[in-house]
């Protein structure tokens, strides 16, 4: 297999789908002439032209609304937000139109649309540019929410998202666009709503998703040196949530740690915790532990930012706590 960057996986997924289906187009800020703010659409303007790779003004509400309307009329838009922090400007279109239109129209309109771009923190970007929105959008019936953690999953999941007949929120990371990974030459997709066991283990289940899962891998390597075996589940899709995969693992290991890069209140980890205690309470040998960011806006100071974000040491402590070590 060949090795490509995360940004190239995004570009390949979009380009391959646009070659397959002429109703697909890309719209967003700087996606065309500038090749994308993170170069995730490099070369696409040259191949597909300005009618299918469209530079939008700095008006997220406007171009999100245009995309929803065009989806109602038979197109399959891909909307790039330079960051999901900016999606808040267009959130009315996403929640009140894209997510609800199928039900409100009695099934007369499907909204096959992908809203994609980076989420969560990306270094010293400050409080207004470092927010995670997975749990916000996962709270909305009618939306699917995908958060890939690696290059291979990114391409397969994005192709599946573009083919989906419902609106999909596809969340990336500015700090992962340069990550490299192996991707097959041929065609492949990864179904939405299916988690992946990245490492099998016997002592504790660690559930995570997105770029923060890297901290789980570091922690698992450290814990393995002490004879502790961690099973790591990458959710990949947070809505729909693969409950079966989580429950099956917890029933094997009897312990659960959840790691996410988001505020604790009303988080994905909160939902998983409730689900597991409701459906697998008798299998738990210890209270569930979750690891999140601090419950404050993201700091700008690199020293404070390091304390604010979850890390491998936090995971190690949580695992030892559920193992009573």
SULGIBEL-V494919 format. One record per residue. RES is the residue in three letters. PHI is phi in degrees with one decimal (none if undefined). PSI is psi in radians with two decimals (* if undefined). D_CENTER is the distance of its C-alpha to the mean C-alpha in Angstrom with 1 decimal. Layout:
RES/PHI/PSI/D_CENTER + RES/PHI/PSI/D_CENTER
This chain:
UNK/none/2.68/24.3 + UNK/-90.1/2.82/23.6 + UNK/-111.7/2.23/21.4 + UNK/-134.0/2.94/19.3 + UNK/-84.9/2.80/16.9 + UNK/-56.0/-0.79/13.2 + UNK/-61.8/-0.60/14.4 + UNK/-70.7/-0.58/16.9 + UNK/-64.5/-0.72/14.6 + UNK/-61.1/-0.84/12.9 + UNK/-62.5/-0.77/16.6 + UNK/-63.2/-0.75/17.9 + UNK/-61.1/-0.82/15.6 + UNK/-65.4/-0.79/16.5 + UNK/-65.1/-0.77/20.1 + UNK/-62.3/-0.71/20.7 + UNK/-70.9/-0.62/19.7 + UNK/-69.0/-0.57/21.8 + UNK/-68.1/-0.59/24.7 + UNK/-75.9/-0.57/24.4 + UNK/-139.7/2.00/24.3 + UNK/-73.5/-0.15/26.1 + UNK/-81.7/-0.13/24.7 + UNK/-87.8/2.36/21.3 + UNK/-144.1/2.84/21.2 + UNK/-114.4/2.31/19.0 + UNK/-136.5/2.47/19.7 + UNK/167.2/-3.13/18.8 + UNK/-79.5/2.16/20.4 + UNK/66.1/0.36/21.8 + UNK/-77.8/-0.35/20.2 + UNK/-100.9/-1.42/23.6 + UNK/-59.6/-0.59/26.5 + UNK/-92.8/-0.04/24.4 + UNK/66.9/0.39/22.2 + UNK/93.6/2.51/19.0 + UNK/-58.7/-0.53/18.5 + UNK/-116.7/0.31/16.8 + UNK/60.7/0.56/18.8 + UNK/-85.9/-0.10/16.1 + UNK/-122.9/0.50/18.6 + UNK/-59.6/2.20/21.6 + UNK/85.1/-0.12/24.5 + UNK/-72.8/-0.61/23.2 + UNK/-61.9/-0.75/25.7 + UNK/-61.6/-0.66/28.5 + UNK/-80.3/-0.75/27.6 + UNK/-105.7/-0.27/26.7 + UNK/82.8/2.93/28.6 + UNK/-72.2/-0.20/28.2 + UNK/-83.1/-0.27/28.1 + UNK/-119.8/-0.19/24.8 + UNK/-127.7/1.80/23.2 + UNK/-116.3/2.10/23.9 + UNK/-76.3/2.10/24.0 + UNK/-99.8/2.70/23.6 + UNK/-68.8/2.98/25.3 + UNK/-75.9/1.36/23.6 + UNK/-154.6/1.31/23.4 + UNK/-58.9/-0.69/19.9 + UNK/-61.4/-0.69/21.6 + UNK/-67.3/-0.93/23.9 + UNK/-77.0/-0.40/21.8 + UNK/-66.5/-0.71/19.2 + UNK/-66.1/-0.72/22.3 + UNK/-59.3/-0.74/23.8 + UNK/-65.5/-0.75/20.9 + UNK/-61.4/-0.79/21.0 + UNK/-61.2/-0.70/24.8 + UNK/-70.6/-0.57/24.7 + UNK/-64.5/-0.63/22.3 + UNK/-66.2/-0.35/25.0 + UNK/-107.8/0.36/27.5 + UNK/103.7/-0.04/26.1 + UNK/-90.9/2.96/23.7 + UNK/-130.2/1.41/20.1 + UNK/-74.3/2.61/18.6 + UNK/-113.8/2.07/15.6 + UNK/-106.1/2.09/15.2 + UNK/-98.8/2.17/14.0 + UNK/-97.0/2.34/13.8 + UNK/-58.0/-0.53/14.9 + UNK/-158.4/2.61/12.6 + UNK/-67.8/-0.24/11.1 + UNK/-58.6/-0.60/14.1 + UNK/-80.2/-0.26/16.2 + UNK/-66.0/-0.33/14.6 + UNK/-61.2/-0.48/16.8 + UNK/-68.8/-0.52/19.7 + UNK/-109.0/0.25/18.7 + UNK/-65.7/-0.44/17.2 + UNK/-61.3/-0.74/20.4 + UNK/-66.8/-0.67/19.9 + UNK/-68.7/-0.83/16.4 + UNK/-84.7/-0.79/17.5 + UNK/-87.4/-0.27/21.2 + UNK/-118.5/-1.05/21.5 + UNK/-59.1/-0.83/18.5 + UNK/-74.1/-0.51/17.5 + UNK/-103.6/-0.24/21.2 + UNK/-62.4/-0.66/23.2 + UNK/-61.7/-0.79/23.3 + UNK/-70.7/-0.77/24.8 + UNK/-65.3/-0.45/27.0 + UNK/-93.5/0.10/28.4 + UNK/64.3/0.57/29.3 + UNK/82.9/0.11/27.2 + UNK/-74.1/-0.47/28.9 + UNK/-122.1/2.16/25.7 + UNK/-91.0/2.67/22.5 + UNK/-121.7/1.42/19.8 + UNK/-81.1/1.56/18.1 + UNK/-141.5/2.50/15.8 + UNK/-117.1/2.17/12.4 + UNK/-102.1/2.06/11.3 + UNK/-133.5/2.78/9.3 + UNK/154.9/3.10/9.4 + UNK/-80.1/2.59/8.6 + UNK/-127.3/2.91/7.8 + UNK/66.4/-2.88/9.8 + UNK/-80.6/2.74/12.9 + UNK/-147.1/0.73/14.4 + UNK/97.6/-2.59/17.9 + UNK/-82.0/1.25/20.8 + UNK/-109.0/-0.07/19.4 + UNK/85.0/3.01/20.7 + UNK/-64.9/-0.58/19.8 + UNK/-86.9/-0.06/18.9 + UNK/-124.9/0.34/16.5 + UNK/-133.2/0.55/14.6 + UNK/-102.0/2.52/12.9 + UNK/-98.7/2.30/9.6 + UNK/-118.3/0.21/9.3 + UNK/-57.1/-0.83/6.9 + UNK/-70.3/-0.49/10.3 + UNK/-60.6/-0.95/12.1 + UNK/-75.2/-0.53/10.8 + UNK/-67.2/-0.30/10.6 + UNK/-76.0/-0.13/14.2 + UNK/-104.0/2.01/15.3 + UNK/-60.0/2.39/16.9 + UNK/103.6/-0.23/16.5 + UNK/-108.8/2.46/12.8 + UNK/-104.7/2.50/10.2 + UNK/-127.4/2.11/6.6 + UNK/-120.2/2.34/4.2 + UNK/-136.6/1.56/1.3 + UNK/-73.3/2.70/4.9 + UNK/-115.9/-0.08/7.4 + UNK/-154.5/2.98/10.4 + UNK/-65.9/-0.83/12.4 + UNK/-59.6/-0.88/13.6 + UNK/-63.0/-0.67/10.5 + UNK/-56.0/-0.88/9.1 + UNK/-65.6/-0.82/12.4 + UNK/-65.3/-0.68/13.0 + UNK/-71.3/-0.68/9.9 + UNK/-66.5/-0.69/10.4 + UNK/-63.2/-0.71/14.0 + UNK/-65.8/-0.66/13.6 + UNK/-64.7/-0.73/11.7 + UNK/-65.0/-0.57/14.5 + UNK/-81.8/-0.24/17.1 + UNK/-69.2/2.53/16.0 + UNK/-88.9/0.06/18.5 + UNK/-117.7/2.82/16.4 + UNK/-66.9/2.35/14.1 + UNK/-123.8/2.29/10.4 + UNK/-94.4/2.03/7.9 + UNK/-114.3/1.92/5.7 + UNK/-108.8/2.19/3.9 + UNK/-111.2/-2.78/5.7 + UNK/-148.6/2.31/8.4 + UNK/-60.1/-0.52/12.1 + UNK/-83.3/-0.03/13.2 + UNK/-109.4/-0.14/11.7 + UNK/-60.6/-0.48/13.3 + UNK/-92.1/-0.07/16.5 + UNK/-61.3/2.54/15.3 + UNK/-113.4/2.60/17.3 + UNK/-162.7/2.88/17.1 + UNK/-83.9/2.36/19.2 + UNK/-136.7/2.35/18.6 + UNK/-65.5/2.75/21.4 + UNK/-71.1/-0.63/23.7 + UNK/-84.7/-3.14/23.7 + UNK/-72.3/2.38/21.6 + UNK/-158.6/2.65/18.8 + UNK/-132.5/2.80/16.0 + UNK/-121.0/2.17/13.7 + UNK/-64.5/2.48/14.0 + UNK/-72.6/2.57/11.3 + UNK/86.1/0.19/11.7 + UNK/-119.3/2.03/13.0 + UNK/-77.3/2.94/12.1 + UNK/-133.5/2.29/13.7 + UNK/-83.3/1.86/16.3 + UNK/-78.5/-0.57/16.1 + UNK/-141.8/2.33/19.4 + UNK/-87.8/2.53/22.0 + UNK/-156.3/3.07/24.0 + UNK/-125.3/-0.33/26.6 + UNK/-96.4/-0.58/26.8 + UNK/-156.8/2.53/23.5 + UNK/-98.7/2.25/20.0 + UNK/-113.5/2.11/17.1 + UNK/-108.1/2.29/13.8 + UNK/-155.6/-3.08/10.6 + UNK/-168.6/2.81/7.0 + UNK/69.5/-2.92/5.6 + UNK/-65.5/-0.44/8.8 + UNK/-67.9/-0.27/10.8 + UNK/-62.7/-0.36/11.4 + UNK/-58.9/-0.57/13.9 + UNK/-68.2/-0.54/16.1 + UNK/-67.4/-0.69/16.3 + UNK/-63.3/-0.76/17.7 + UNK/-60.9/-0.78/20.2 + UNK/-63.9/-0.72/21.3 + UNK/-64.1/-0.66/21.8 + UNK/-62.6/-0.76/23.9 + UNK/-66.1/-0.75/26.0 + UNK/-69.2/-0.55/26.4 + UNK/-61.6/-0.54/27.5 + UNK/-67.5/-0.33/30.4 + UNK/-100.8/0.16/31.6 + UNK/82.5/0.28/31.4 + UNK/-100.5/2.18/28.4 + UNK/-101.5/2.04/26.2 + UNK/-105.9/2.32/22.4 + UNK/-98.1/2.18/20.3 + UNK/-112.1/2.12/16.6 + UNK/-107.5/2.18/14.1 + UNK/-97.7/1.98/10.6 + UNK/-61.9/-0.68/9.0 + UNK/65.0/-0.92/6.6 + UNK/-117.3/2.20/6.7 + UNK/-94.6/-0.32/7.5 + UNK/-146.7/2.08/9.8 + UNK/-69.9/2.53/12.0 + UNK/-88.6/2.32/12.1 + UNK/-81.6/1.38/14.1 + UNK/-62.7/-0.67/16.8 + UNK/-58.8/-0.76/19.3 + UNK/-63.9/-0.73/17.7 + UNK/-65.6/-0.84/17.4 + UNK/-63.4/-0.72/21.0 + UNK/-60.8/-0.72/22.5 + UNK/-69.2/-0.75/21.4 + UNK/-62.9/-0.65/22.6 + UNK/-67.5/-0.36/25.9 + UNK/-86.4/-0.81/26.4 + UNK/-92.2/-0.44/25.7 + UNK/69.4/0.20/26.7 + UNK/-145.3/2.54/24.5 + UNK/-139.2/2.28/21.0 + UNK/-124.7/2.33/19.0 + UNK/-118.0/2.26/15.5 + UNK/-120.1/2.15/13.7 + UNK/-147.3/2.68/11.0 + UNK/-97.8/1.32/10.9 + UNK/-159.0/2.90/12.0 + UNK/-65.3/2.64/15.4 + UNK/-72.3/-0.59/17.1 + UNK/-72.9/2.18/18.6 + UNK/64.4/0.60/16.9 + UNK/-91.0/3.04/13.7 + UNK/-61.6/-0.65/11.7 + UNK/-65.4/-0.57/14.2 + UNK/-61.9/-0.77/16.9 + UNK/-64.6/-0.76/16.1 + UNK/-64.6/-0.74/16.0 + UNK/-58.1/-0.80/19.2 + UNK/-63.0/-0.78/21.0 + UNK/-61.1/-0.76/20.2 + UNK/-69.2/-0.77/21.4 + UNK/-66.2/-0.48/24.5 + UNK/-76.8/-0.69/25.4 + UNK/-105.7/-0.22/25.1 + UNK/-141.9/0.52/25.8 + UNK/-57.7/-0.74/27.8 + UNK/-69.5/-0.22/30.8 + UNK/-91.6/-0.16/28.9 + UNK/-83.0/2.24/27.7 + UNK/-100.1/0.01/30.1 + UNK/-159.1/2.71/28.5 + UNK/-60.9/2.53/26.6 + UNK/-66.4/2.41/22.8 + UNK/-112.5/2.41/21.5 + UNK/-126.7/2.59/18.3 + UNK/-125.3/2.17/17.3 + UNK/-134.1/-3.10/15.7 + UNK/-71.1/2.94/16.5 + UNK/-65.3/2.66/20.0 + UNK/-84.5/1.00/20.6 + UNK/-143.7/2.82/21.5 + UNK/-57.1/2.65/20.3 + UNK/-63.9/2.30/19.1 + UNK/-78.0/2.85/22.4 + UNK/-93.2/-0.62/23.4 + UNK/-58.3/2.26/25.7 + UNK/-61.4/-0.56/24.3 + UNK/-67.6/-0.80/26.2 + UNK/-69.3/-0.63/24.8 + UNK/-62.4/-0.68/21.2 + UNK/-62.7/-0.66/21.6 + UNK/-72.8/-0.55/22.9 + UNK/-71.5/-0.67/20.2 + UNK/-81.2/2.55/17.2 + UNK/-67.0/2.65/17.0 + UNK/-144.5/3.08/18.5 + UNK/-60.4/-0.63/19.9 + UNK/-63.7/-0.64/23.1 + UNK/-63.0/-0.67/21.6 + UNK/-66.8/-0.77/20.2 + UNK/-57.8/-0.81/23.7 + UNK/-62.0/-0.74/25.4 + UNK/-66.2/-0.72/23.4 + UNK/-62.6/-0.78/24.0 + UNK/-66.4/-0.52/27.7 + UNK/-67.9/-0.75/27.9 + UNK/-73.0/-0.34/26.9 + UNK/-93.1/-0.01/29.4 + UNK/57.5/0.79/32.0 + UNK/-118.1/*/32.6
